[in-house]
Amino acid sequence: MRLAQSQHYGLCVAVGRRLLPHPDMAGLDARIALKEKVYRSYADRMALVDLVMGHVSRGADREVLLNTTFREKYEARAELFADESERVLRRKGSRNRKGKRPRVLVIGATAGIIRALLKRGFSVCATDLSSEVVGSRLAGVKIKSGREANARAAKEADLAIITNMTLPNGTLAGLIEMAKEHNTSTILWAITGRNCGHYYTESGVDSVISDPSPFLLLPGPATMAIWRRSSREAE
């Protein structure tokens, strides 16, 4: 995890070998660090980009303050994804549904979100790239390998909820294009790139949920933010 902070903060969570930040980055203007490439990894660069976006992006369409216990915050976050899934698919219309029940693909498996979707009556498929997760069951759903299952699952789903960890691993752009090809709506779960919601919705993503983790699950208040693609853009 890389955190870049000024008045706002930018974050990137990635899997890979551990690198120490460049010693000259401390106290440096983020714009200069990006322009002069004073960073050692893509994760550092993404955290800096996210920080800058926090200063220039338009405000979120909705904000939700969570100020309860760890477990209550975890459950409230999951319900927020279920709420937003219902809203996106309601706007899409039942006549465009691909099956008897609305189908949701979760890319980047998380038990709480899967459980909340199942409680709302969604048919859920979940994938991950981690060998420690693939083959296990979360909330009763067997997790499939993203490398093998994403293409077919995206084609069959009405909606895909995609973790923004797919950005540093280089798969996000392909997943978004795949979803567009099959008329599959998209929600991004943005821990990485938490300030980039406006950019993604302008690029065709239906909704972006900005998650201030790891701070969300610490004691005290934390704000979830949602950016939504406008009705005009959806048309």
C-alpha positions as CSV (number, residue, x, y, z in Angstrom):
1,M,0.0,0.0,0.0
2,R,1.2,3.5,-0.9
3,L,-0.2,6.6,0.7
4,A,0.5,10.1,-0.7
5,Q,-0.8,12.9,1.5
6,S,-1.1,16.7,1.5
7,Q,-4.4,18.4,2.4
8,H,-6.0,15.4,0.7
9,Y,-4.5,11.9,0.3
10,G,-4.1,9.5,-2.6
11,L,-3.8,5.7,-2.2
12,C,-2.7,2.7,-4.2
13,V,-2.9,-1.0,-3.1
14,A,-1.0,-3.4,-5.2
15,V,0.5,-6.9,-5.1
16,G,4.2,-7.1,-6.0
17,R,7.7,-6.9,-4.5
18,R,8.1,-4.4,-1.7
19,L,9.9,-1.2,-2.6
20,L,10.9,1.7,-0.3
21,P,9.7,5.1,-1.4
22,H,12.2,7.4,-3.1
23,P,13.9,9.5,-0.3
24,D,13.6,12.7,-2.3
25,M,9.7,12.4,-2.4
26,A,9.1,13.6,1.2
27,G,7.9,17.2,1.2
28,L,7.9,17.5,-2.6
29,D,5.0,18.9,-4.6
30,A,3.1,15.9,-6.0
31,R,2.9,17.6,-9.4
32,I,6.7,18.0,-9.5
33,A,7.2,14.4,-8.3
34,L,5.1,13.2,-11.3
35,K,6.6,15.5,-13.8
36,E,10.2,14.6,-12.9
37,K,9.3,10.9,-12.2
38,V,10.6,11.0,-8.6
39,Y,9.1,7.6,-7.8
40,R,10.2,4.0,-7.8
41,S,7.1,2.0,-8.7
42,Y,3.7,2.2,-10.4
43,A,2.1,2.1,-7.0
44,D,3.9,5.3,-6.0
45,R,2.9,7.0,-9.2
46,M,-0.7,5.9,-8.8
47,A,-0.9,7.3,-5.2
48,L,0.5,10.6,-6.4
49,V,-2.0,10.8,-9.3
50,D,-4.8,10.0,-6.9
51,L,-3.6,12.7,-4.6
52,V,-3.6,15.3,-7.4
53,M,-7.1,14.2,-8.6
54,G,-8.4,14.9,-5.1
55,H,-7.6,18.5,-5.6
56,V,-9.1,18.9,-9.1
57,S,-12.0,16.4,-9.4
58,R,-15.6,17.5,-9.0
59,G,-17.3,16.6,-5.8
60,A,-19.0,13.2,-5.3
61,D,-22.7,12.8,-6.1
62,R,-23.4,11.3,-2.7
63,E,-21.5,11.0,0.6
64,V,-22.2,8.6,3.4
65,L,-20.7,9.1,6.9
66,L,-20.0,6.0,8.8
67,N,-19.2,6.5,12.5
68,T,-20.0,3.2,14.2
69,T,-18.1,0.0,15.3
70,F,-15.8,-1.9,13.0
71,R,-18.4,-4.6,12.3
72,E,-21.2,-2.1,11.7
73,K,-19.0,-0.1,9.3
74,Y,-18.1,-3.4,7.4
75,E,-21.7,-4.3,7.1
76,A,-22.8,-0.8,6.1
77,R,-20.2,-0.7,3.4
78,A,-21.5,-4.0,2.0
79,E,-25.1,-2.7,2.0
80,L,-24.0,0.4,0.2
81,F,-22.7,-1.8,-2.7
82,A,-26.0,-3.7,-2.7
83,D,-28.0,-0.4,-2.7
84,E,-25.9,1.0,-5.6
85,S,-26.3,-2.3,-7.6
86,E,-30.0,-2.1,-7.3
87,R,-30.0,1.6,-8.4
88,V,-27.8,0.9,-11.5
89,L,-29.8,-2.1,-12.6
90,R,-33.1,-0.3,-12.0
91,R,-32.0,2.5,-14.3
92,K,-30.9,-0.1,-16.8
93,G,-34.4,-1.7,-16.9
94,S,-35.6,-5.2,-16.3
95,R,-36.2,-5.8,-20.1
96,N,-32.4,-5.8,-20.5
97,R,-31.8,-8.5,-17.9
98,K,-29.9,-11.5,-19.1
99,G,-31.6,-14.0,-16.9
100,K,-34.6,-14.6,-14.6
101,R,-32.7,-13.0,-11.7
102,P,-30.3,-10.1,-12.0
103,R,-26.7,-11.4,-12.2
104,V,-23.8,-9.7,-10.5
105,L,-20.1,-10.5,-11.0
106,V,-17.8,-9.5,-8.2
107,I,-14.2,-9.2,-9.4
108,G,-12.0,-9.1,-6.3
109,A,-14.0,-11.3,-3.9
110,T,-15.1,-10.0,-0.5
111,A,-17.5,-11.9,1.8
112,G,-19.5,-8.9,3.0
113,I,-20.4,-7.6,-0.4
114,I,-21.2,-11.1,-1.7
115,R,-23.5,-11.7,1.3
116,A,-25.3,-8.4,0.9
117,L,-25.9,-9.0,-2.8
118,L,-27.3,-12.5,-2.1
119,K,-29.6,-11.2,0.6
120,R,-31.1,-8.8,-2.0
121,G,-31.9,-11.7,-4.4
122,F,-29.0,-11.3,-6.8
123,S,-27.4,-14.3,-8.5
124,V,-23.7,-13.8,-7.7
125,C,-20.5,-15.0,-9.3
126,A,-17.2,-14.0,-7.8
127,T,-13.6,-14.2,-9.1
128,D,-10.1,-13.3,-7.8
129,L,-6.5,-13.6,-8.8
130,S,-5.1,-14.7,-5.5
131,S,-4.3,-18.4,-5.3
132,E,-5.2,-18.3,-1.6
133,V,-8.8,-17.2,-2.4
134,V,-9.6,-19.1,-5.6
135,G,-11.4,-22.3,-4.8
136,S,-12.6,-21.2,-1.4
137,R,-16.1,-20.2,-0.5
138,L,-17.1,-16.7,0.7
139,A,-20.7,-16.3,1.9
140,G,-21.4,-19.7,0.3
141,V,-20.1,-18.7,-3.2
142,K,-17.2,-20.6,-4.6
143,I,-14.5,-18.2,-5.9
144,K,-13.3,-18.8,-9.4
145,S,-10.0,-17.8,-11.0
146,G,-10.3,-14.4,-12.7
147,R,-7.9,-15.5,-15.4
148,E,-10.2,-18.3,-16.5
149,A,-13.7,-17.1,-15.6
150,N,-13.8,-13.3,-16.1
151,A,-14.5,-13.3,-19.8
152,R,-17.5,-15.7,-19.6
153,A,-18.8,-14.3,-16.3
154,A,-18.7,-10.7,-17.6
155,K,-20.7,-11.8,-20.7
156,E,-23.4,-13.4,-18.6
157,A,-23.6,-10.7,-15.9
158,D,-25.9,-7.7,-15.8
159,L,-23.5,-5.9,-13.6
160,A,-19.8,-6.2,-12.6
161,I,-18.4,-4.8,-9.3
162,I,-14.7,-4.4,-10.0
163,T,-12.0,-3.8,-7.4
164,N,-9.7,-1.0,-8.4
165,M,-6.7,-3.2,-7.5
166,T,-7.2,-4.2,-11.2
167,L,-5.7,-0.8,-12.0
168,P,-2.1,-1.4,-10.8
169,N,-2.1,-5.0,-12.1
170,G,-3.0,-3.8,-15.5
171,T,-6.3,-5.5,-16.1
172,L,-8.9,-2.7,-15.4
173,A,-9.0,-1.3,-18.9
174,G,-9.6,-4.7,-20.5
175,L,-12.3,-5.5,-18.0
176,I,-14.1,-2.2,-18.7
177,E,-14.0,-2.8,-22.4
178,M,-15.3,-6.4,-22.0
179,A,-18.2,-5.1,-19.9
180,K,-19.1,-2.5,-22.5
181,E,-19.0,-5.1,-25.3
182,H,-21.5,-7.3,-23.5
183,N,-23.8,-4.5,-22.2
184,T,-22.7,-5.3,-18.6
185,S,-23.0,-2.3,-16.2
186,T,-20.0,-1.5,-14.0
187,I,-19.4,-0.3,-10.4
188,L,-15.8,0.3,-9.4
189,W,-14.7,-0.3,-5.8
190,A,-12.1,2.4,-5.4
191,I,-9.7,2.0,-2.5
192,T,-6.9,2.5,-5.0
193,G,-7.7,5.7,-7.0
194,R,-10.3,6.8,-4.5
195,N,-10.4,10.4,-5.9
196,C,-10.7,9.4,-9.5
197,G,-14.5,8.7,-9.6
198,H,-15.3,11.6,-11.9
199,Y,-12.8,10.5,-14.4
200,Y,-14.1,6.9,-14.5
201,T,-17.8,7.9,-14.8
202,E,-16.8,10.2,-17.7
203,S,-15.2,7.1,-19.3
204,G,-18.4,5.0,-19.1
205,V,-18.3,3.4,-15.7
206,D,-21.8,3.6,-14.2
207,S,-20.8,4.2,-10.6
208,V,-17.7,4.5,-8.5
209,I,-17.7,3.9,-4.7
210,S,-14.8,5.5,-3.0
211,D,-13.7,3.6,0.1
212,P,-11.3,5.3,2.6
213,S,-9.8,2.0,3.8
214,P,-7.8,1.3,5.8
215,F,-9.1,4.3,7.7
216,L,-12.7,3.2,7.3
217,L,-12.3,0.4,9.7
218,L,-10.4,2.4,12.3
219,P,-12.2,4.0,15.3
220,G,-13.9,7.3,14.4
221,P,-15.9,8.7,11.5
222,A,-15.1,7.9,7.8
223,T,-16.9,9.0,4.6
224,M,-17.8,6.8,1.7
225,A,-18.3,8.8,-1.5
226,I,-20.1,7.8,-4.7
227,W,-19.7,9.2,-8.2
228,R,-22.4,8.4,-10.8
229,R,-22.6,8.6,-14.5
230,S,-25.3,11.1,-15.5
231,S,-28.5,10.1,-17.3
232,R,-27.4,12.0,-20.4
233,E,-24.0,10.1,-20.5
234,A,-25.9,6.8,-20.0
235,E,-27.9,7.4,-23.1
